[in-house]
């Protein structure tokens, strides 16, 4: 029983030590799924949100007021 408790503590410690998952971005999918990514990047969904630093032609709205 003592060994099982020790194993449980070790497993729990390892689980807590793992970094929390975070968003890696769509480009990360390209490595494993190049054909699917190539089709997807031409869709409206892929192009609706653009970082203005990468796409200076993107429209950046003024969201400081509701009017």
CHARMM internal coordinates of N, CA and C (Angstrom, degrees):
IC EDIT
DIST 1 N 1 CA 1.4579
DIST 1 CA 1 C 1.5233
ANGL 1 N 1 CA 1 C 110.59
DIST 1 C 2 N 1.2965
ANGL 1 CA 1 C 2 N 116.83
DIHE 1 N 1 CA 1 C 2 N -41.00
DIST 2 N 2 CA 1.4713
ANGL 1 C 2 N 2 CA 121.47
DIHE 1 CA 1 C 2 N 2 CA -179.46
DIST 2 CA 2 C 1.5318
ANGL 2 N 2 CA 2 C 110.46
DIHE 1 C 2 N 2 CA 2 C -61.50
DIST 2 C 3 N 1.3188
ANGL 2 CA 2 C 3 N 117.22
DIHE 2 N 2 CA 2 C 3 N -39.47
DIST 3 N 3 CA 1.4629
ANGL 2 C 3 N 3 CA 121.72
DIHE 2 CA 2 C 3 N 3 CA 179.77
DIST 3 CA 3 C 1.5221
ANGL 3 N 3 CA 3 C 110.49
DIHE 2 C 3 N 3 CA 3 C -65.76
DIST 3 C 4 N 1.3398
ANGL 3 CA 3 C 4 N 118.11
DIHE 3 N 3 CA 3 C 4 N -37.97
DIST 4 N 4 CA 1.4585
ANGL 3 C 4 N 4 CA 121.29
DIHE 3 CA 3 C 4 N 4 CA 178.30
DIST 4 CA 4 C 1.5236
ANGL 4 N 4 CA 4 C 110.61
DIHE 3 C 4 N 4 CA 4 C -64.94
DIST 4 C 5 N 1.3141
ANGL 4 CA 4 C 5 N 116.83
DIHE 4 N 4 CA 4 C 5 N -39.41
DIST 5 N 5 CA 1.4623
ANGL 4 C 5 N 5 CA 120.58
DIHE 4 CA 4 C 5 N 5 CA 178.55
DIST 5 CA 5 C 1.5237
ANGL 5 N 5 CA 5 C 110.42
DIHE 4 C 5 N 5 CA 5 C -65.08
DIST 5 C 6 N 1.3218
ANGL 5 CA 5 C 6 N 116.20
DIHE 5 N 5 CA 5 C 6 N -41.99
DIST 6 N 6 CA 1.4554
ANGL 5 C 6 N 6 CA 120.74
DIHE 5 CA 5 C 6 N 6 CA 178.86
DIST 6 CA 6 C 1.5266
ANGL 6 N 6 CA 6 C 110.41
DIHE 5 C 6 N 6 CA 6 C -62.93
DIST 6 C 7 N 1.3269
ANGL 6 CA 6 C 7 N 117.17
DIHE 6 N 6 CA 6 C 7 N -43.10
DIST 7 N 7 CA 1.4671
ANGL 6 C 7 N 7 CA 121.04
DIHE 6 CA 6 C 7 N 7 CA 177.75
DIST 7 CA 7 C 1.5224
ANGL 7 N 7 CA 7 C 110.73
DIHE 6 C 7 N 7 CA 7 C -62.12
DIST 7 C 8 N 1.3072
ANGL 7 CA 7 C 8 N 117.55
DIHE 7 N 7 CA 7 C 8 N -41.54
DIST 8 N 8 CA 1.4573
ANGL 7 C 8 N 8 CA 121.55
DIHE 7 CA 7 C 8 N 8 CA 179.71
DIST 8 CA 8 C 1.5231
ANGL 8 N 8 CA 8 C 110.79
DIHE 7 C 8 N 8 CA 8 C -63.02
DIST 8 C 9 N 1.3193
ANGL 8 CA 8 C 9 N 117.16
DIHE 8 N 8 CA 8 C 9 N -39.02
DIST 9 N 9 CA 1.4638
ANGL 8 C 9 N 9 CA 121.09
DIHE 8 CA 8 C 9 N 9 CA 178.47
DIST 9 CA 9 C 1.5286
ANGL 9 N 9 CA 9 C 110.29
DIHE 8 C 9 N 9 CA 9 C -66.23
DIST 9 C 10 N 1.3147
ANGL 9 CA 9 C 10 N 116.93
DIHE 9 N 9 CA 9 C 10 N -41.95
DIST 10 N 10 CA 1.4677
ANGL 9 C 10 N 10 CA 120.93
DIHE 9 CA 9 C 10 N 10 CA 179.56
DIST 10 CA 10 C 1.5192
ANGL 10 N 10 CA 10 C 110.28
DIHE 9 C 10 N 10 CA 10 C -64.45
DIST 10 C 11 N 1.3236
ANGL 10 CA 10 C 11 N 117.64
DIHE 10 N 10 CA 10 C 11 N -44.48
DIST 11 N 11 CA 1.4686
ANGL 10 C 11 N 11 CA 121.33
DIHE 10 CA 10 C 11 N 11 CA 179.21
DIST 11 CA 11 C 1.5214
ANGL 11 N 11 CA 11 C 110.07
DIHE 10 C 11 N 11 CA 11 C -62.66
DIST 11 C 12 N 1.3038
ANGL 11 CA 11 C 12 N 118.11
DIHE 11 N 11 CA 11 C 12 N -44.33
DIST 12 N 12 CA 1.4609
ANGL 11 C 12 N 12 CA 122.35
DIHE 11 CA 11 C 12 N 12 CA 179.67
DIST 12 CA 12 C 1.5252
ANGL 12 N 12 CA 12 C 110.38
DIHE 11 C 12 N 12 CA 12 C -62.97
DIST 12 C 13 N 1.3004
ANGL 12 CA 12 C 13 N 117.63
DIHE 12 N 12 CA 12 C 13 N -42.55
DIST 13 N 13 CA 1.4620
ANGL 12 C 13 N 13 CA 121.25
DIHE 12 CA 12 C 13 N 13 CA 179.15
DIST 13 CA 13 C 1.5259
ANGL 13 N 13 CA 13 C 110.91
DIHE 12 C 13 N 13 CA 13 C -61.92
DIST 13 C 14 N 1.3103
ANGL 13 CA 13 C 14 N 116.50
DIHE 13 N 13 CA 13 C 14 N -41.07
DIST 14 N 14 CA 1.4697
ANGL 13 C 14 N 14 CA 119.82
DIHE 13 CA 13 C 14 N 14 CA 178.57
DIST 14 CA 14 C 1.5185
ANGL 14 N 14 CA 14 C 111.29
DIHE 13 C 14 N 14 CA 14 C -66.98
DIST 14 C 15 N 1.3173
ANGL 14 CA 14 C 15 N 117.02
DIHE 14 N 14 CA 14 C 15 N -38.47
DIST 15 N 15 CA 1.4609
ANGL 14 C 15 N 15 CA 120.71
DIHE 14 CA 14 C 15 N 15 CA 178.95
DIST 15 CA 15 C 1.5244
ANGL 15 N 15 CA 15 C 110.65
DIHE 14 C 15 N 15 CA 15 C -63.57
DIST 15 C 16 N 1.3067
ANGL 15 CA 15 C 16 N 116.80
DIHE 15 N 15 CA 15 C 16 N -40.55
DIST 16 N 16 CA 1.4546
ANGL 15 C 16 N 16 CA 120.97
DIHE 15 CA 15 C 16 N 16 CA -178.96
DIST 16 CA 16 C 1.5256
ANGL 16 N 16 CA 16 C 111.65
DIHE 15 C 16 N 16 CA 16 C -73.20
DIST 16 C 17 N 1.3154
ANGL 16 CA 16 C 17 N 117.50
DIHE 16 N 16 CA 16 C 17 N -26.24
DIST 17 N 17 CA 1.4585
ANGL 16 C 17 N 17 CA 121.48
DIHE 16 CA 16 C 17 N 17 CA -178.56
DIST 17 CA 17 C 1.5205
ANGL 17 N 17 CA 17 C 112.39
DIHE 16 C 17 N 17 CA 17 C -76.61
DIST 17 C 18 N 1.3161
ANGL 17 CA 17 C 18 N 117.55
DIHE 17 N 17 CA 17 C 18 N -19.09
DIST 18 N 18 CA 1.4637
ANGL 17 C 18 N 18 CA 121.49
DIHE 17 CA 17 C 18 N 18 CA -179.77
DIST 18 CA 18 C 1.5263
ANGL 18 N 18 CA 18 C 108.47
DIHE 17 C 18 N 18 CA 18 C -72.33
DIST 18 C 19 N 1.3242
ANGL 18 CA 18 C 19 N 116.11
DIHE 18 N 18 CA 18 C 19 N 134.25
DIST 19 N 19 CA 1.4617
ANGL 18 C 19 N 19 CA 120.58
DIHE 18 CA 18 C 19 N 19 CA 179.83
DIST 19 CA 19 C 1.5234
ANGL 19 N 19 CA 19 C 110.15
DIHE 18 C 19 N 19 CA 19 C -63.51
DIST 19 C 20 N 1.3035
ANGL 19 CA 19 C 20 N 115.02
DIHE 19 N 19 CA 19 C 20 N 147.66
DIST 20 N 20 CA 1.4564
ANGL 19 C 20 N 20 CA 120.64
DIHE 19 CA 19 C 20 N 20 CA 177.80
DIST 20 CA 20 C 1.5251
ANGL 20 N 20 CA 20 C 109.12
DIHE 19 C 20 N 20 CA 20 C -64.09
DIST 20 C 21 N 1.3237
ANGL 20 CA 20 C 21 N 118.00
DIHE 20 N 20 CA 20 C 21 N 141.24
DIST 21 N 21 CA 1.4660
ANGL 20 C 21 N 21 CA 120.23
DIHE 20 CA 20 C 21 N 21 CA 179.13
DIST 21 CA 21 C 1.5261
ANGL 21 N 21 CA 21 C 110.24
DIHE 20 C 21 N 21 CA 21 C -64.59
DIST 21 C 22 N 1.2950
ANGL 21 CA 21 C 22 N 115.76
DIHE 21 N 21 CA 21 C 22 N 148.37
DIST 22 N 22 CA 1.4568
ANGL 21 C 22 N 22 CA 119.95
DIHE 21 CA 21 C 22 N 22 CA 176.87
DIST 22 CA 22 C 1.5247
ANGL 22 N 22 CA 22 C 109.55
DIHE 21 C 22 N 22 CA 22 C -142.62
DIST 22 C 23 N 1.3000
ANGL 22 CA 22 C 23 N 115.93
DIHE 22 N 22 CA 22 C 23 N 165.19
DIST 23 N 23 CA 1.4627
ANGL 22 C 23 N 23 CA 121.65
DIHE 22 CA 22 C 23 N 23 CA -178.10
DIST 23 CA 23 C 1.5188
ANGL 23 N 23 CA 23 C 109.27
DIHE 22 C 23 N 23 CA 23 C -71.61
DIST 23 C 24 N 1.3020
ANGL 23 CA 23 C 24 N 117.53
DIHE 23 N 23 CA 23 C 24 N 127.96
DIST 24 N 24 CA 1.4615
ANGL 23 C 24 N 24 CA 121.73
DIHE 23 CA 23 C 24 N 24 CA -177.94
DIST 24 CA 24 C 1.5201
ANGL 24 N 24 CA 24 C 112.57
DIHE 23 C 24 N 24 CA 24 C -102.01
DIST 24 C 25 N 1.3065
ANGL 24 CA 24 C 25 N 117.38
DIHE 24 N 24 CA 24 C 25 N -5.37
DIST 25 N 25 CA 1.4541
ANGL 24 C 25 N 25 CA 120.32
DIHE 24 CA 24 C 25 N 25 CA 179.08
DIST 25 CA 25 C 1.5236
ANGL 25 N 25 CA 25 C 112.10
DIHE 24 C 25 N 25 CA 25 C 92.02
DIST 25 C 26 N 1.3029
ANGL 25 CA 25 C 26 N 114.86
DIHE 25 N 25 CA 25 C 26 N 157.96
DIST 26 N 26 CA 1.4598
ANGL 25 C 26 N 26 CA 120.71
DIHE 25 CA 25 C 26 N 26 CA -176.90
DIST 26 CA 26 C 1.5198
ANGL 26 N 26 CA 26 C 112.78
DIHE 25 C 26 N 26 CA 26 C -67.38
DIST 26 C 27 N 1.3264
ANGL 26 CA 26 C 27 N 117.47
DIHE 26 N 26 CA 26 C 27 N -31.82
DIST 27 N 27 CA 1.4644
ANGL 26 C 27 N 27 CA 120.50
DIHE 26 CA 26 C 27 N 27 CA -177.75
DIST 27 CA 27 C 1.5232
ANGL 27 N 27 CA 27 C 112.27
DIHE 26 C 27 N 27 CA 27 C -62.03
DIST 27 C 28 N 1.3142
ANGL 27 CA 27 C 28 N 117.72
DIHE 27 N 27 CA 27 C 28 N -23.35
DIST 28 N 28 CA 1.4626
ANGL 27 C 28 N 28 CA 120.71
DIHE 27 CA 27 C 28 N 28 CA 178.85
DIST 28 CA 28 C 1.5303
ANGL 28 N 28 CA 28 C 111.27
DIHE 27 C 28 N 28 CA 28 C -64.53
DIST 28 C 29 N 1.3113
ANGL 28 CA 28 C 29 N 117.64
DIHE 28 N 28 CA 28 C 29 N -25.69
DIST 29 N 29 CA 1.4707
ANGL 28 C 29 N 29 CA 121.73
DIHE 28 CA 28 C 29 N 29 CA 179.76
DIST 29 CA 29 C 1.5245
ANGL 29 N 29 CA 29 C 111.95
DIHE 28 C 29 N 29 CA 29 C -71.56
DIST 29 C 30 N 1.3286
ANGL 29 CA 29 C 30 N 115.61
DIHE 29 N 29 CA 29 C 30 N -25.72
DIST 30 N 30 CA 1.4661
ANGL 29 C 30 N 30 CA 121.44
DIHE 29 CA 29 C 30 N 30 CA -174.95
DIST 30 CA 30 C 1.5280
ANGL 30 N 30 CA 30 C 112.41
DIHE 29 C 30 N 30 CA 30 C -60.16
DIST 30 C 31 N 1.3138
ANGL 30 CA 30 C 31 N 117.27
DIHE 30 N 30 CA 30 C 31 N -33.29
DIST 31 N 31 CA 1.4597
ANGL 30 C 31 N 31 CA 121.60
DIHE 30 CA 30 C 31 N 31 CA -177.37
DIST 31 CA 31 C 1.5236
ANGL 31 N 31 CA 31 C 112.13
DIHE 30 C 31 N 31 CA 31 C -59.83
DIST 31 C 32 N 1.3149
ANGL 31 CA 31 C 32 N 117.04
DIHE 31 N 31 CA 31 C 32 N -47.39
DIST 32 N 32 CA 1.4682
ANGL 31 C 32 N 32 CA 121.26
DIHE 31 CA 31 C 32 N 32 CA -176.61
DIST 32 CA 32 C 1.5285
ANGL 32 N 32 CA 32 C 113.82
DIHE 31 C 32 N 32 CA 32 C -93.95
DIST 32 C 33 N 1.3269
ANGL 32 CA 32 C 33 N 116.88
DIHE 32 N 32 CA 32 C 33 N -20.82
DIST 33 N 33 CA 1.4659
ANGL 32 C 33 N 33 CA 121.26
DIHE 32 CA 32 C 33 N 33 CA -174.25
DIST 33 CA 33 C 1.5298
ANGL 33 N 33 CA 33 C 110.97
DIHE 32 C 33 N 33 CA 33 C -130.94
DIST 33 C 34 N 1.3362
ANGL 33 CA 33 C 34 N 118.67
DIHE 33 N 33 CA 33 C 34 N 59.05
DIST 34 N 34 CA 1.4650
ANGL 33 C 34 N 34 CA 120.04
DIHE 33 CA 33 C 34 N 34 CA -173.28
DIST 34 CA 34 C 1.5298
ANGL 34 N 34 CA 34 C 114.37
DIHE 33 C 34 N 34 CA 34 C -62.14
DIST 34 C 35 N 1.3071
ANGL 34 CA 34 C 35 N 118.63
DIHE 34 N 34 CA 34 C 35 N -38.93
DIST 35 N 35 CA 1.4721
ANGL 34 C 35 N 35 CA 120.44
DIHE 34 CA 34 C 35 N 35 CA -178.79
DIST 35 CA 35 C 1.5276
ANGL 35 N 35 CA 35 C 111.09
DIHE 34 C 35 N 35 CA 35 C -68.00
DIST 35 C 36 N 1.3167
ANGL 35 CA 35 C 36 N 116.60
DIHE 35 N 35 CA 35 C 36 N -44.37
DIST 36 N 36 CA 1.4686
ANGL 35 C 36 N 36 CA 120.58
DIHE 35 CA 35 C 36 N 36 CA 179.09
DIST 36 CA 36 C 1.5186
ANGL 36 N 36 CA 36 C 109.99
DIHE 35 C 36 N 36 CA 36 C -65.29
DIST 36 C 37 N 1.3207
ANGL 36 CA 36 C 37 N 116.92
DIHE 36 N 36 CA 36 C 37 N -42.09
DIST 37 N 37 CA 1.4678
ANGL 36 C 37 N 37 CA 121.36
DIHE 36 CA 36 C 37 N 37 CA 179.47
DIST 37 CA 37 C 1.5291
ANGL 37 N 37 CA 37 C 110.37
DIHE 36 C 37 N 37 CA 37 C -62.62
DIST 37 C 38 N 1.3302
ANGL 37 CA 37 C 38 N 117.30
DIHE 37 N 37 CA 37 C 38 N -41.67
DIST 38 N 38 CA 1.4700
ANGL 37 C 38 N 38 CA 121.36
DIHE 37 CA 37 C 38 N 38 CA -179.80
DIST 38 CA 38 C 1.5255
ANGL 38 N 38 CA 38 C 110.96
DIHE 37 C 38 N 38 CA 38 C -60.56
DIST 38 C 39 N 1.3344
ANGL 38 CA 38 C 39 N 117.31
DIHE 38 N 38 CA 38 C 39 N -40.62
DIST 39 N 39 CA 1.4750
ANGL 38 C 39 N 39 CA 120.66
DIHE 38 CA 38 C 39 N 39 CA 176.92
DIST 39 CA 39 C 1.5192
ANGL 39 N 39 CA 39 C 110.63
DIHE 38 C 39 N 39 CA 39 C -69.41
DIST 39 C 40 N 1.3225
ANGL 39 CA 39 C 40 N 116.20
DIHE 39 N 39 CA 39 C 40 N -43.98
DIST 40 N 40 CA 1.4628
ANGL 39 C 40 N 40 CA 121.37
DIHE 39 CA 39 C 40 N 40 CA -176.08
DIST 40 CA 40 C 1.5267
ANGL 40 N 40 CA 40 C 112.24
DIHE 39 C 40 N 40 CA 40 C -63.99
DIST 40 C 41 N 1.3391
ANGL 40 CA 40 C 41 N 117.31
DIHE 40 N 40 CA 40 C 41 N -40.20
DIST 41 N 41 CA 1.4606
ANGL 40 C 41 N 41 CA 118.99
DIHE 40 CA 40 C 41 N 41 CA -174.27
DIST 41 CA 41 C 1.5254
ANGL 41 N 41 CA 41 C 113.02
DIHE 40 C 41 N 41 CA 41 C -67.19
DIST 41 C 42 N 1.3302
ANGL 41 CA 41 C 42 N 117.83
DIHE 41 N 41 CA 41 C 42 N -9.67
DIST 42 N 42 CA 1.4669
ANGL 41 C 42 N 42 CA 121.93
DIHE 41 CA 41 C 42 N 42 CA 176.66
DIST 42 CA 42 C 1.5254
ANGL 42 N 42 CA 42 C 112.31
DIHE 41 C 42 N 42 CA 42 C -95.84
DIST 42 C 43 N 1.3240
ANGL 42 CA 42 C 43 N 117.36
DIHE 42 N 42 CA 42 C 43 N -1.66
DIST 43 N 43 CA 1.4641
ANGL 42 C 43 N 43 CA 121.01
DIHE 42 CA 42 C 43 N 43 CA -177.52
DIST 43 CA 43 C 1.5272
ANGL 43 N 43 CA 43 C 111.21
DIHE 42 C 43 N 43 CA 43 C -86.55
DIST 43 C 44 N 1.3362
ANGL 43 CA 43 C 44 N 116.89
DIHE 43 N 43 CA 43 C 44 N 158.46
DIST 44 N 44 CA 1.4658
ANGL 43 C 44 N 44 CA 119.59
DIHE 43 CA 43 C 44 N 44 CA 175.23
DIST 44 CA 44 C 1.5351
ANGL 44 N 44 CA 44 C 112.17
DIHE 43 C 44 N 44 CA 44 C -59.09
DIST 44 C 45 N 1.3254
ANGL 44 CA 44 C 45 N 117.28
DIHE 44 N 44 CA 44 C 45 N -35.73
DIST 45 N 45 CA 1.4641
ANGL 44 C 45 N 45 CA 120.13
DIHE 44 CA 44 C 45 N 45 CA -179.07
DIST 45 CA 45 C 1.5279
ANGL 45 N 45 CA 45 C 110.82
DIHE 44 C 45 N 45 CA 45 C -59.71
DIST 45 C 46 N 1.3063
ANGL 45 CA 45 C 46 N 117.00
DIHE 45 N 45 CA 45 C 46 N -39.36
DIST 46 N 46 CA 1.4597
ANGL 45 C 46 N 46 CA 120.90
DIHE 45 CA 45 C 46 N 46 CA -179.25
DIST 46 CA 46 C 1.5145
ANGL 46 N 46 CA 46 C 112.02
DIHE 45 C 46 N 46 CA 46 C -72.44
DIST 46 C 47 N 1.3179
ANGL 46 CA 46 C 47 N 117.13
DIHE 46 N 46 CA 46 C 47 N -23.36
DIST 47 N 47 CA 1.4614
ANGL 46 C 47 N 47 CA 120.36
DIHE 46 CA 46 C 47 N 47 CA -172.59
DIST 47 CA 47 C 1.5232
ANGL 47 N 47 CA 47 C 114.55
DIHE 46 C 47 N 47 CA 47 C -111.95
DIST 47 C 48 N 1.3145
ANGL 47 CA 47 C 48 N 117.35
DIHE 47 N 47 CA 47 C 48 N 5.39
DIST 48 N 48 CA 1.4604
ANGL 47 C 48 N 48 CA 120.09
DIHE 47 CA 47 C 48 N 48 CA -177.31
DIST 48 CA 48 C 1.5306
ANGL 48 N 48 CA 48 C 112.11
DIHE 47 C 48 N 48 CA 48 C -74.33
DIST 48 C 49 N 1.3124
ANGL 48 CA 48 C 49 N 117.18
DIHE 48 N 48 CA 48 C 49 N -37.69
DIST 49 N 49 CA 1.4667
ANGL 48 C 49 N 49 CA 121.50
DIHE 48 CA 48 C 49 N 49 CA -179.38
DIST 49 CA 49 C 1.5171
ANGL 49 N 49 CA 49 C 107.82
DIHE 48 C 49 N 49 CA 49 C -111.84
DIST 49 C 50 N 1.3139
ANGL 49 CA 49 C 50 N 115.69
DIHE 49 N 49 CA 49 C 50 N 122.55
DIST 50 N 50 CA 1.4563
ANGL 49 C 50 N 50 CA 120.61
DIHE 49 CA 49 C 50 N 50 CA -178.72
DIST 50 CA 50 C 1.5177
ANGL 50 N 50 CA 50 C 110.36
DIHE 49 C 50 N 50 CA 50 C -129.79
DIST 50 C 51 N 1.2894
ANGL 50 CA 50 C 51 N 115.57
DIHE 50 N 50 CA 50 C 51 N 139.26
DIST 51 N 51 CA 1.4588
ANGL 50 C 51 N 51 CA 121.44
DIHE 50 CA 50 C 51 N 51 CA 176.03
DIST 51 CA 51 C 1.5294
ANGL 51 N 51 CA 51 C 107.79
DIHE 50 C 51 N 51 CA 51 C -76.30
DIST 51 C 52 N 1.3261
ANGL 51 CA 51 C 52 N 118.06
DIHE 51 N 51 CA 51 C 52 N 119.28
DIST 52 N 52 CA 1.4606
ANGL 51 C 52 N 52 CA 119.72
DIHE 51 CA 51 C 52 N 52 CA -177.59
DIST 52 CA 52 C 1.5270
ANGL 52 N 52 CA 52 C 113.41
DIHE 51 C 52 N 52 CA 52 C -62.68
DIST 52 C 53 N 1.3245
ANGL 52 CA 52 C 53 N 117.77
DIHE 52 N 52 CA 52 C 53 N -19.20
DIST 53 N 53 CA 1.4700
ANGL 52 C 53 N 53 CA 118.93
DIHE 52 CA 52 C 53 N 53 CA 176.30
DIST 53 CA 53 C 1.5231
ANGL 53 N 53 CA 53 C 110.27
DIHE 52 C 53 N 53 CA 53 C -70.42
DIST 53 C 54 N 1.3276
ANGL 53 CA 53 C 54 N 116.52
DIHE 53 N 53 CA 53 C 54 N -35.04
DIST 54 N 54 CA 1.4695
ANGL 53 C 54 N 54 CA 121.02
DIHE 53 CA 53 C 54 N 54 CA 178.62
DIST 54 CA 54 C 1.5208
ANGL 54 N 54 CA 54 C 112.23
DIHE 53 C 54 N 54 CA 54 C -87.76
DIST 54 C 55 N 1.3401
ANGL 54 CA 54 C 55 N 116.29
DIHE 54 N 54 CA 54 C 55 N -26.28
DIST 55 N 55 CA 1.4716
ANGL 54 C 55 N 55 CA 122.16
DIHE 54 CA 54 C 55 N 55 CA -176.99
DIST 55 CA 55 C 1.5331
ANGL 55 N 55 CA 55 C 108.75
DIHE 54 C 55 N 55 CA 55 C -129.94
DIST 55 C 56 N 1.3164
ANGL 55 CA 55 C 56 N 117.77
DIHE 55 N 55 CA 55 C 56 N 82.65
DIST 56 N 56 CA 1.4701
ANGL 55 C 56 N 56 CA 119.56
DIHE 55 CA 55 C 56 N 56 CA -177.46
DIST 56 CA 56 C 1.5265
ANGL 56 N 56 CA 56 C 113.58
DIHE 55 C 56 N 56 CA 56 C -61.14
DIST 56 C 57 N 1.3284
ANGL 56 CA 56 C 57 N 117.19
DIHE 56 N 56 CA 56 C 57 N -16.14
DIST 57 N 57 CA 1.4618
ANGL 56 C 57 N 57 CA 120.43
DIHE 56 CA 56 C 57 N 57 CA 178.09
DIST 57 CA 57 C 1.5278
ANGL 57 N 57 CA 57 C 112.65
DIHE 56 C 57 N 57 CA 57 C -80.24
DIST 57 C 58 N 1.3302
ANGL 57 CA 57 C 58 N 117.53
DIHE 57 N 57 CA 57 C 58 N -4.93
DIST 58 N 58 CA 1.4677
ANGL 57 C 58 N 58 CA 121.55
DIHE 57 CA 57 C 58 N 58 CA -179.76
DIST 58 CA 58 C 1.5276
ANGL 58 N 58 CA 58 C 109.70
DIHE 57 C 58 N 58 CA 58 C -67.96
DIST 58 C 59 N 1.3087
ANGL 58 CA 58 C 59 N 115.33
DIHE 58 N 58 CA 58 C 59 N 146.68
DIST 59 N 59 CA 1.4599
ANGL 58 C 59 N 59 CA 120.89
DIHE 58 CA 58 C 59 N 59 CA 177.88
DIST 59 CA 59 C 1.5273
ANGL 59 N 59 CA 59 C 108.23
DIHE 58 C 59 N 59 CA 59 C -85.76
DIST 59 C 60 N 1.3239
ANGL 59 CA 59 C 60 N 115.98
DIHE 59 N 59 CA 59 C 60 N 124.41
DIST 60 N 60 CA 1.4551
ANGL 59 C 60 N 60 CA 120.74
DIHE 59 CA 59 C 60 N 60 CA 179.52
DIST 60 CA 60 C 1.5379
ANGL 60 N 60 CA 60 C 106.78
DIHE 59 C 60 N 60 CA 60 C -108.92
DIST 60 C 61 N 1.3323
ANGL 60 CA 60 C 61 N 117.26
DIHE 60 N 60 CA 60 C 61 N 109.98
DIST 61 N 61 CA 1.4656
ANGL 60 C 61 N 61 CA 119.97
DIHE 60 CA 60 C 61 N 61 CA -177.56
DIST 61 CA 61 C 1.5290
ANGL 61 N 61 CA 61 C 112.12
DIHE 60 C 61 N 61 CA 61 C -75.42
DIST 61 C 62 N 1.3192
ANGL 61 CA 61 C 62 N 115.28
DIHE 61 N 61 CA 61 C 62 N 155.66
DIST 62 N 62 CA 1.4595
ANGL 61 C 62 N 62 CA 120.86
DIHE 61 CA 61 C 62 N 62 CA 173.61
DIST 62 CA 62 C 1.5183
ANGL 62 N 62 CA 62 C 107.27
DIHE 61 C 62 N 62 CA 62 C -88.19
DIST 62 C 63 N 1.3150
ANGL 62 CA 62 C 63 N 117.26
DIHE 62 N 62 CA 62 C 63 N 106.34
DIST 63 N 63 CA 1.4647
ANGL 62 C 63 N 63 CA 121.88
DIHE 62 CA 62 C 63 N 63 CA -176.90
DIST 63 CA 63 C 1.5287
ANGL 63 N 63 CA 63 C 112.21
DIHE 62 C 63 N 63 CA 63 C -102.48
DIST 63 C 64 N 1.3345
ANGL 63 CA 63 C 64 N 116.34
DIHE 63 N 63 CA 63 C 64 N 17.72
DIST 64 N 64 CA 1.4672
ANGL 63 C 64 N 64 CA 119.41
DIHE 63 CA 63 C 64 N 64 CA -177.42
DIST 64 CA 64 C 1.5218
ANGL 64 N 64 CA 64 C 112.61
DIHE 63 C 64 N 64 CA 64 C -75.59
DIST 64 C 65 N 1.3276
ANGL 64 CA 64 C 65 N 117.82
DIHE 64 N 64 CA 64 C 65 N -16.17
DIST 65 N 65 CA 1.4655
ANGL 64 C 65 N 65 CA 119.72
DIHE 64 CA 64 C 65 N 65 CA 177.85
DIST 65 CA 65 C 1.5222
ANGL 65 N 65 CA 65 C 109.68
DIHE 64 C 65 N 65 CA 65 C -140.13
DIST 65 C 66 N 1.3131
ANGL 65 CA 65 C 66 N 115.72
DIHE 65 N 65 CA 65 C 66 N 162.87
DIST 66 N 66 CA 1.4602
ANGL 65 C 66 N 66 CA 121.32
DIHE 65 CA 65 C 66 N 66 CA -177.74
DIST 66 CA 66 C 1.5172
ANGL 66 N 66 CA 66 C 112.75
DIHE 65 C 66 N 66 CA 66 C -84.99
DIST 66 C 67 N 1.3127
ANGL 66 CA 66 C 67 N 117.72
DIHE 66 N 66 CA 66 C 67 N -7.67
DIST 67 N 67 CA 1.4782
ANGL 66 C 67 N 67 CA 120.43
DIHE 66 CA 66 C 67 N 67 CA -177.01
DIST 67 CA 67 C 1.4955
ANGL 67 N 67 CA 67 C 112.51
DIHE 66 C 67 N 67 CA 67 C -89.59
END
COOR INIT
IC SEED 1 N 1 CA 1 C
IC BUILD
